[in-house]
Amino acid sequence: MPSFPVRRSVPDTPPAEHLELLKESGGVCPFTMEDGRPAWLAASHDAVRTLLADRRISNNPAKTPPFSQREALQKERGQFSRHLFNMDSPEHDVARRMVAEDFTPRHAEEVRPYFEEVFGEIVDEVVRKGPPAEMIESFAFPVATRTICKVLDIPEEDCEYFQKRTEQIIEMDRGEENLEAVVELRRYVDSVMQQRTRKPGDDLLSRMIVKAKASKEIELSDADLVDNAMFLLVAGHEPSANMLGLGVLALAEFPDVAEELRAEPHLWPGAIDEMLRYYTIARATKRVAAADIEYEGHTIKEGDAVIVLLDTSNRDPKVHAEPNRLDIRRSAGNHLAFSHGPHQCLGKHLVRVQLEIALRAVAERLPGLRLDIAKEDIPFRGDALSYGPRQLRVTW
């Protein structure tokens, strides 16, 4: 019987135990969680898409099983944030609409010139210091930080403080230390939200506050608004930093890919989707059945936990030929790296633009990029749901 979580034996490949589930009937399989409660693993592309789109699947954190020491502590204390990701419809739909206009494809293109300038400066600094370079600290975190600070209009002088706190929050296995970082960051966000409540500006957080105060469909307290701002800050930083690190790994490990992209830059958008599919940094997401659900002859009972394996679904051979190969010329736009359904990643358009600009700068300004450490010695965040390298030493 399968289990969860399972540590990866190869960092950039889903566990073999989970890949085997792709051969199971319907790509779903029952199992028993450590606390004895019945649960299901969904692995196939179709199963993941179908279940994530089903409104009978709940995201209520009070009902879903904890994935980490931090989540266990929050559940024990009843400390559940009321933000977008933790809401179910219909209130989720209302809250999502309050911020959706800032995450459209048009808006993502509008910030492209800013990204090109700032990310170019970050890579230029890496070049100036010369090889070797540790690309998580010198590239991935700064790019992720400047991105989300731009989106939320966080003052540039506060970016370093924000980056340090989010780095601590990323590590899900630190327990009390992790929660302390959350508390500190929340105090900062609370002060920002108070300022923008008093004097709204032309920015995402101000618009969210104004719409929430005027809404007759949902009631969000000041604390709820801070929760949502915290969610946008952290969710917009951690996955980006991890994916940026993995993108550098791809360019360093597969120099032929970097060469193809330098020679044919029109391949970049498709290459980004393929990297997202191949690495799928959000390994899994959890839900709970709010009613009985029938799928491919299986009955998922009300109250059963459902663990949706995003990384495994993106290696489904029924959808992606030779799924364990990085192929930047394949059409990978139907990947599930951004999840699916009502809770699909809000920032997917922005992320695509960010990754394209930042990784293209690396590929073009660091020709000859290669690993300065054996791949098997790269330290990864193996216990986090959103995985990525803790450090990545390269040379050129």
ZATOR-262982 format. One line per field, with one value per residue (C-alpha): residue number from 1; residue in one letter; y, x, z negated. Coordinates in steps of 0.02 Angstrom, whole numbers, plus 32768, in hexadecimal, padded with zeros to 4 digits. Example, Ala and Ser with C-alpha at 12.3 -4.5 7.8 and 13.67 -1.06 7.14 Angstrom:
REM ZATOR-262982
guti 1; 2
dolo A; S
v 7F1F; 7FCB
u 8267; 82AC
w 7E7A; 7E9B
REM end
This chain:
REM ZATOR-262982
guti 1; 2; 3; 4; 5; 6; 7; 8; 9; 10; 11; 12; 13; 14; 15; 16; 17; 18; 19; 20; 21; 22; 23; 24; 25; 26; 27; 28; 29; 30; 31; 32; 33; 34; 35; 36; 37; 38; 39; 40; 41; 42; 43; 44; 45; 46; 47; 48; 49; 50; 51; 52; 53; 54; 55; 56; 57; 58; 59; 60; 61; 62; 63; 64; 65; 66; 67; 68; 69; 70; 71; 72; 73; 74; 75; 76; 77; 78; 79; 80; 81; 82; 83; 84; 85; 86; 87; 88; 89; 90; 91; 92; 93; 94; 95; 96; 97; 98; 99; 100; 101; 102; 103; 104; 105; 106; 107; 108; 109; 110; 111; 112; 113; 114; 115; 116; 117; 118; 119; 120; 121; 122; 123; 124; 125; 126; 127; 128; 129; 130; 131; 132; 133; 134; 135; 136; 137; 138; 139; 140; 141; 142; 143; 144; 145; 146; 147; 148; 149; 150; 151; 152; 153; 154; 155; 156; 157; 158; 159; 160; 161; 162; 163; 164; 165; 166; 167; 168; 169; 170; 171; 172; 173; 174; 175; 176; 177; 178; 179; 180; 181; 182; 183; 184; 185; 186; 187; 188; 189; 190; 191; 192; 193; 194; 195; 196; 197; 198; 199; 200; 201; 202; 203; 204; 205; 206; 207; 208; 209; 210; 211; 212; 213; 214; 215; 216; 217; 218; 219; 220; 221; 222; 223; 224; 225; 226; 227; 228; 229; 230; 231; 232; 233; 234; 235; 236; 237; 238; 239; 240; 241; 242; 243; 244; 245; 246; 247; 248; 249; 250; 251; 252; 253; 254; 255; 256; 257; 258; 259; 260; 261; 262; 263; 264; 265; 266; 267; 268; 269; 270; 271; 272; 273; 274; 275; 276; 277; 278; 279; 280; 281; 282; 283; 284; 285; 286; 287; 288; 289; 290; 291; 292; 293; 294; 295; 296; 297; 298; 299; 300; 301; 302; 303; 304; 305; 306; 307; 308; 309; 310; 311; 312; 313; 314; 315; 316; 317; 318; 319; 320; 321; 322; 323; 324; 325; 326; 327; 328; 329; 330; 331; 332; 333; 334; 335; 336; 337; 338; 339; 340; 341; 342; 343; 344; 345; 346; 347; 348; 349; 350; 351; 352; 353; 354; 355; 356; 357; 358; 359; 360; 361; 362; 363; 364; 365; 366; 367; 368; 369; 370; 371; 372; 373; 374; 375; 376; 377; 378; 379; 380; 381; 382; 383; 384; 385; 386; 387; 388; 389; 390; 391; 392; 393; 394; 395; 396
dolo M; P; S; F; P; V; R; R; S; V; P; D; T; P; P; A; E; H; L; E; L; L; K; E; S; G; G; V; C; P; F; T; M; E; D; G; R; P; A; W; L; A; A; S; H; D; A; V; R; T; L; L; A; D; R; R; I; S; N; N; P; A; K; T; P; P; F; S; Q; R; E; A; L; Q; K; E; R; G; Q; F; S; R; H; L; F; N; M; D; S; P; E; H; D; V; A; R; R; M; V; A; E; D; F; T; P; R; H; A; E; E; V; R; P; Y; F; E; E; V; F; G; E; I; V; D; E; V; V; R; K; G; P; P; A; E; M; I; E; S; F; A; F; P; V; A; T; R; T; I; C; K; V; L; D; I; P; E; E; D; C; E; Y; F; Q; K; R; T; E; Q; I; I; E; M; D; R; G; E; E; N; L; E; A; V; V; E; L; R; R; Y; V; D; S; V; M; Q; Q; R; T; R; K; P; G; D; D; L; L; S; R; M; I; V; K; A; K; A; S; K; E; I; E; L; S; D; A; D; L; V; D; N; A; M; F; L; L; V; A; G; H; E; P; S; A; N; M; L; G; L; G; V; L; A; L; A; E; F; P; D; V; A; E; E; L; R; A; E; P; H; L; W; P; G; A; I; D; E; M; L; R; Y; Y; T; I; A; R; A; T; K; R; V; A; A; A; D; I; E; Y; E; G; H; T; I; K; E; G; D; A; V; I; V; L; L; D; T; S; N; R; D; P; K; V; H; A; E; P; N; R; L; D; I; R; R; S; A; G; N; H; L; A; F; S; H; G; P; H; Q; C; L; G; K; H; L; V; R; V; Q; L; E; I; A; L; R; A; V; A; E; R; L; P; G; L; R; L; D; I; A; K; E; D; I; P; F; R; G; D; A; L; S; Y; G; P; R; Q; L; R; V; T; W
v 8000; 80AC; 8130; 81EB; 824B; 81EA; 8235; 823D; 81D2; 8243; 82FA; 8328; 828A; 8257; 81BF; 8119; 80E0; 816E; 8155; 80A3; 80E8; 8123; 806C; 8058; 805B; 8111; 814F; 8154; 80E4; 80D9; 80DB; 80F9; 8192; 818C; 81C4; 8134; 8198; 8159; 81B9; 81B4; 81D7; 821F; 820C; 820B; 82A9; 8288; 825E; 82FA; 836D; 831E; 8321; 83D0; 8413; 83BE; 843A; 83AE; 83AC; 8421; 8485; 84A3; 8493; 845E; 83BE; 8399; 833B; 839D; 8389; 83D5; 83FB; 84AF; 8479; 83FE; 848A; 84FC; 8475; 844E; 8506; 8526; 85AB; 85A3; 8639; 866F; 868E; 865F; 85B5; 857E; 85B5; 854E; 8590; 85FE; 8672; 863C; 8675; 8720; 8739; 8701; 877F; 880A; 87F0; 8798; 8836; 8847; 879A; 87A1; 877C; 8835; 886A; 87EB; 8837; 88E6; 88BD; 886A; 8907; 8916; 885F; 886C; 88FD; 88BB; 8804; 883B; 889E; 8805; 8796; 881F; 881F; 8762; 8779; 8808; 879F; 8714; 8657; 85F0; 862F; 85EF; 8612; 85FF; 868C; 86F9; 86DE; 8679; 86CF; 8781; 8767; 871B; 87A5; 8834; 87E6; 87D9; 8881; 88D0; 8878; 88AE; 8957; 8930; 89B7; 8986; 89A8; 8921; 8899; 8854; 8843; 87EB; 8775; 873D; 8717; 86B7; 864F; 8616; 85F3; 8586; 8504; 84A2; 8434; 84BA; 84BC; 854B; 85AA; 85A4; 85E7; 8675; 86AE; 86A8; 8714; 8794; 87A1; 87AF; 8846; 889A; 8871; 88AD; 8957; 8962; 8938; 89BA; 8A3F; 8A13; 8A0B; 8ABE; 8AF8; 8A80; 8A8C; 8A45; 8998; 88E7; 88EC; 8993; 8955; 88B6; 891C; 8993; 8905; 88A1; 8934; 8954; 889E; 8860; 87AC; 8789; 87CF; 87D8; 881D; 8880; 87E0; 8782; 8806; 87F4; 8737; 874E; 87C8; 874C; 86C1; 8728; 8758; 86AA; 864C; 86C7; 86B2; 85FE; 85A4; 8626; 8618; 855A; 8558; 85D9; 856A; 84D3; 8537; 855F; 84A7; 847A; 84F5; 84B7; 83FE; 8402; 8479; 8443; 848D; 8532; 8534; 8512; 85A1; 861A; 85EA; 85E8; 8661; 8648; 85A0; 85F3; 85F5; 853C; 8514; 8566; 84FB; 8460; 848B; 84A8; 83FE; 83A2; 83E5; 8408; 845A; 844A; 838F; 8378; 83D1; 8390; 8395; 8340; 82FB; 8362; 82DF; 8231; 8237; 81AE; 81A4; 8116; 8092; 80D5; 8125; 81B0; 81C1; 8265; 8292; 8230; 828E; 82A0; 82B8; 82F7; 82CF; 835E; 8328; 8276; 82AF; 8313; 8273; 8219; 81C1; 81C6; 8283; 82A4; 8231; 8203; 8263; 824C; 82AE; 836C; 839B; 8457; 843A; 83D8; 8429; 8426; 84AF; 8432; 840D; 8415; 846D; 84FF; 8485; 8489; 84BC; 8549; 8554; 8555; 85C9; 867E; 86B8; 863B; 86BF; 8729; 8691; 8662; 8711; 8717; 8670; 8696; 873D; 8705; 865F; 86AB; 872A; 869C; 8637; 86CC; 871C; 867D; 8615; 8579; 856C; 84C7; 847C; 8498; 8408; 8356; 8350; 82CA; 8340; 83D1; 83EC; 83EE; 841E; 836D; 837E; 8419; 8407; 8486; 8440; 848D; 8499; 84E8; 8514; 8508; 8528; 8548; 8585; 85BB
u 8000; 8046; 806D; 8083; 80F2; 817F; 822C; 826E; 8307; 832C; 8306; 82BD; 8255; 81B6; 81C8; 81C4; 813A; 80CC; 80F8; 80BB; 800F; 8001; 7FE8; 7F5A; 7EA4; 7E72; 7F15; 7ECF; 7EF4; 7EB4; 7F2E; 7F2D; 7F80; 7FF2; 7F64; 7EF9; 7E7F; 7E4F; 7E98; 7EB5; 7F48; 7F1E; 7FAC; 7F71; 7F5A; 7EA1; 7E83; 7EDE; 7E81; 7DD9; 7DE7; 7E31; 7DA2; 7D1D; 7CC6; 7CA6; 7D60; 7D81; 7E1D; 7DE8; 7E8A; 7E29; 7DFA; 7E94; 7F29; 7FC6; 805C; 80DF; 810E; 80D7; 802C; 8019; 803C; 7FC0; 7F3B; 7F5B; 7F47; 7EB6; 7F1E; 7ED3; 7EE7; 7E4D; 7E9F; 7E7C; 7ECD; 7E6F; 7DC4; 7D41; 7CC0; 7C5E; 7CC5; 7D66; 7D23; 7CF4; 7D9C; 7DFC; 7DA2; 7DDF; 7E93; 7E80; 7E94; 7F48; 7F76; 7F37; 7FA6; 7F9D; 7FDB; 8069; 80A2; 8099; 811F; 8191; 81FF; 8218; 8246; 82C0; 831A; 831F; 8342; 83CA; 841C; 8415; 8469; 84E8; 851A; 8533; 85A3; 8602; 862E; 8668; 8661; 863E; 8594; 8511; 8474; 83EC; 842D; 8471; 83E8; 834C; 831F; 8342; 82DB; 824A; 8251; 8256; 81C5; 814B; 8180; 8158; 80B0; 807C; 80D4; 8143; 81C9; 8272; 82C8; 825B; 8283; 8319; 82B4; 8229; 82A3; 82F3; 824C; 8208; 82A7; 8283; 81CD; 81FD; 824A; 81B0; 820C; 8246; 81AB; 81AF; 8238; 81CF; 8136; 819D; 81CD; 8115; 80E7; 816E; 813E; 8087; 80AD; 8101; 8072; 7FF3; 8049; 8048; 7F8E; 7F65; 7FC0; 7F63; 7EBC; 7ED7; 7F1A; 7EF4; 7F65; 7F6A; 7FA7; 7F67; 7F59; 7EFD; 7E83; 7E65; 7E40; 7DC9; 7D6A; 7D5D; 7D18; 7C95; 7C65; 7BB7; 7BE3; 7C6A; 7CA0; 7D5C; 7D9F; 7E41; 7E95; 7E51; 7E98; 7F42; 7F34; 7F16; 7FA6; 8017; 7FDE; 8005; 80B0; 80EA; 8094; 80E0; 818F; 81B3; 817D; 81D1; 8276; 8272; 8245; 82C9; 834B; 830E; 830F; 83C7; 83E4; 8393; 8402; 849E; 8477; 843A; 84AF; 8461; 83BC; 8410; 8462; 83BD; 836B; 83F7; 83EA; 832C; 82E9; 8236; 823D; 8243; 8187; 8175; 8217; 81D4; 8136; 81A1; 8210; 8175; 8131; 81D6; 81FF; 814F; 818D; 80E5; 80F1; 8041; 7FAB; 7F2E; 7E72; 7DE3; 7D43; 7CAD; 7C37; 7C43; 7C99; 7C9B; 7D33; 7D5D; 7D07; 7D4E; 7CE5; 7D3C; 7CD6; 7CA6; 7D31; 7DB9; 7E5B; 7E91; 7F49; 7F5D; 8009; 802C; 80DD; 80AA; 8019; 8094; 80F4; 8059; 808F; 7FDB; 7FED; 80A7; 8110; 81B5; 8180; 8226; 8284; 8295; 825F; 824D; 81FD; 8169; 80BF; 80B5; 8035; 7FB8; 8028; 7FE3; 8075; 8001; 7F7D; 7ECF; 7E1D; 7DE3; 7E89; 7EFA; 7F8F; 7F58; 8003; 8022; 802E; 80A4; 810F; 8124; 8161; 81D2; 8224; 823A; 8291; 82FD; 8336; 8353; 83C7; 8427; 8434; 846E; 84E6; 8531; 8562; 85BD; 8554; 8570; 855F; 85EF; 85B1; 857E; 84C3; 84AF; 8502; 8489; 8426; 836B; 82D7; 8297; 8214; 81BE; 8126; 8173; 8220; 82BE; 8379; 83B2; 8456; 848F; 8546; 856C; 85FE; 8616
w 8000; 802C; 7FAB; 7F9D; 7F8E; 7FE2; 7FEF; 80A1; 80C4; 815A; 8133; 81DD; 81F3; 8198; 8125; 8184; 810E; 814D; 8204; 81F2; 81CA; 827E; 82A9; 822C; 8262; 8278; 822F; 817E; 80EB; 8037; 7FA5; 7EEA; 7EA1; 7E09; 7D99; 7DD8; 7E42; 7EEF; 7F81; 803B; 80AB; 8156; 81D2; 8287; 82ED; 8302; 824A; 820F; 8288; 8262; 81A5; 8199; 8204; 8198; 8125; 80A9; 8082; 7FF0; 7FC5; 7F10; 7EA9; 7E0D; 7E69; 7ED2; 7E88; 7E57; 7EC9; 7E58; 7DA5; 7DC2; 7E01; 7D71; 7CF5; 7D4C; 7D4A; 7C93; 7C67; 7CDE; 7D38; 7DE5; 7E57; 7EB8; 7F5F; 8013; 8010; 7F73; 7FB1; 800C; 8086; 8088; 8017; 806D; 8115; 80CF; 807A; 8114; 8182; 810F; 8147; 81F0; 8259; 821D; 825F; 8312; 83AA; 83D6; 832B; 8335; 83D9; 8391; 8310; 8390; 83A9; 82ED; 82E0; 8371; 831E; 826B; 8293; 830B; 827F; 820C; 828E; 82B8; 8200; 8207; 829F; 824D; 81B5; 8229; 821B; 81BA; 8180; 8107; 816C; 80E8; 807C; 8109; 818C; 815E; 80BB; 80F8; 8197; 8136; 80B3; 812F; 818F; 8100; 80B7; 8160; 816B; 80BC; 80C1; 802C; 8013; 805B; 7FB4; 7F63; 7FE2; 7F83; 7EE2; 7F40; 7F96; 7EF3; 7EA2; 7F36; 7F40; 7E8E; 7EB5; 7F4A; 7ED8; 7EA0; 7E22; 7DA7; 7D3A; 7CBD; 7D1A; 7DB6; 7D5B; 7D10; 7DBF; 7DF0; 7D5A; 7D81; 7E37; 7E08; 7D9A; 7E2D; 7EA5; 7E24; 7E1E; 7EDD; 7EE2; 7E5E; 7EC2; 7F62; 7F08; 7ECE; 7F76; 8007; 809E; 814E; 811E; 8105; 8047; 8048; 80CB; 8066; 7FCA; 8023; 8078; 7FD7; 7F75; 7FFC; 8019; 7FED; 801F; 7F9F; 7EF8; 7EE0; 7E3D; 7E33; 7DF6; 7E8D; 7F02; 7EAF; 7EC4; 7F7E; 7F91; 7F35; 7FA8; 8044; 8000; 7FD1; 805F; 80DA; 8095; 8063; 8102; 8171; 8116; 8121; 81DA; 8204; 81B1; 8211; 82B2; 8297; 8273; 831A; 8379; 8321; 832B; 83E0; 843F; 84E3; 84A4; 847C; 8527; 857F; 8521; 854C; 8603; 860A; 8586; 85C4; 8569; 84BD; 8495; 84BE; 8462; 83C4; 83C9; 83E4; 834F; 82E6; 831B; 8305; 8258; 8214; 8175; 811C; 8101; 80BF; 807C; 7FFE; 7FF8; 7F9C; 7FE6; 7FAE; 7FF7; 8041; 80EB; 816E; 81DF; 8257; 81EB; 8147; 80BF; 8061; 7FC2; 7F70; 7EF7; 7F52; 7F6D; 8023; 804A; 80FC; 8144; 81BC; 81E4; 820D; 827B; 82E4; 8309; 834B; 83EE; 842D; 8439; 844E; 84BD; 846B; 83CF; 8375; 83FA; 83FC; 84AD; 84C9; 8574; 8532; 8517; 8459; 843C; 83F3; 835E; 82AD; 8258; 8231; 81EE; 8239; 8212; 81A0; 8143; 81DB; 81C1; 81D0; 8208; 8294; 831D; 82B5; 8289; 8340; 836B; 82D3; 82F9; 83B1; 8393; 8300; 8349; 83F5; 83A3; 8352; 83F4; 845B; 83DF; 8399; 8432; 83FE; 8360; 8307; 825A; 81E0; 8175; 819C; 81B5; 8130; 80B2; 80CE; 802D; 804C; 7FE2; 7FE5; 7F5D; 7F9F; 800D; 8083; 809D; 80E4; 80C6; 8024; 8078; 812D; 8156; 820D; 8275; 8329
REM end
